[in-house]
Amino acid sequence: MSKSSLRNLITGGAGFLGSHLVDRLIKSGEKVICLDNFFTGSKKNIDHWIGHPSFELIIHDVTQPIKLDVDRIWHLACPASPIHYQFNPIKTAKTSFLGTYNMLGLARRVGARILFASTSEVYGDPITHPQTEDYSGNVNPTGIRSCYNEGKRVAESLCYDYMRMHKTQIRIARIFNTYGPRMLLNDGRLISNLLTQSINGKDLTIYGNGKQTRSFCFVDDLIDGLVLLMNSNNKGPMNLGNPEELSILEIAKFIRDQSEKELNLKFLSELEDDPSRRKPSIDLARKELNWKPKILFNEGLEITREYFQKILSVE
């Protein structure tokens, strides 16, 4: 099937990752149906495609079934930041389980290939470092993050059961921390918090002692990985992220030093169930997809800062 005739369904298509994927697929000549209920997604992210012959927007909640005729399903719908997924944790769990169940049912009915956007959160607070795909994780099933962590874990399980029982074509990406333009300014995540604070001349807040580590991948690199995985023969799970590990304190100091304003670091109480370390092993992605991140952290951060400054100057 030629690219121009591929019909893609992107759930969460108006969100941070989803909207960048919409851009990529339409620019490559494919047709896209964007499905979103706008809980965390924004119409601004996909406004530039409204009216385009290859683009369709459907306002819909994935916890409800839907009938469509598509070739590929990119299932990204789910609030991904703690501030949003903890707002209604029951709804978050339903989105992961029922949303994935409904999309797998659709994939089975129409014979579509489905890529499920899982997360590094399936590893919990990892004991194994860096995290490899065969590590089963260290997740607190009763903690305040479990609605998201365990929701994604059961969704992965559903994908493999559909593959085993119904021969559904699945691809599973375990996405590590990603940043870039179109991140929500109020999503409570590290990069958006620190950039917003630095632009506004406020104290840079750090939860705990700042020794926790994260690995941040720029959004363009992540989208490259998703497209390569969908087009590959590897069902996953596959880690997609940047293996450059930075402490939260290092990131805060870097953002402070890049600012033209005098900024102080402000230490707050440690967050509950906050992972102490997070770093992907991307050996599988290198081997199977010939993929690795290309954009350096400071380069991506500057692009993201410019986006935040533009948005904040308008508000």
Buried (B, 14 or more C-beta within 10 A) or exposed (E): EEEEEBBBBBBBBBBBBBBBBBBBBBEEEBBBBBBBBEBBBBBEBBEEBEEEEBBBBBEBBBBEEBEBEBBBBBBBBBBBBBBBBBEBBEBBBBBBBBBBBBBBBBBBEBEBBBBBBBBBBBBBBBEBBBBBBEBEBEBBEEBBBBBBBBBBBBBBEBBBEBBEEEEBBBBBBBBBBBBBBBBBBEBEBBBBBBBBBBBEEBBBBBBBEBEBBBBBBBBBBBBBBBBBBBEBEBBBBBBBBBBEBBBBBBBBBBBBEBBEEEBEBEBEEEBEBEBEBBBBBBEBBEEBBEBEBEBEBEEBBEBBBEBBBEBEEEE
